[in-house]
Amino acid sequence: MFRRLGITFAVYGEGGDTERLIPFDIVPRVLTNPEWQRLSEGLIQRVRALNAFLFDAYHGQDFVTCSQVFPIRIGKRQKTVG
């Protein structure tokens, strides 16, 4: 059903079929309130961090230009001769 509906993602570089089904549990997971509180706090933190990174990537690029993780500017590709 998921493949027919297009609920898949692509994996490149492993050879074989690049289209994979998204993992899905038929039975929903039941969380206690403390488990949900901890999970939701982590999700909120990660979404804020991702949004801040994306905003910086498309605007000032302070993180990108000052970071050891990303020493090149996003969106700038070096031309190759060949």
Number of C-alpha atoms within 10 A of each C-alpha: 7 12 12 7 7 11 13 15 11 10 12 9 6 7 7 8 9 12 14 13 13 13 9 8 7 6 6 7 7 8 10 8 9 9 10 12 12 10 13 12 10 12 12 11 12 12 11 12 12 12 12 12 16 12 12 14 17 10 9 10 16 12 16 17 15 12 11 9 9 11 11 13 14 12 8 7 8 6 6 5 4 3
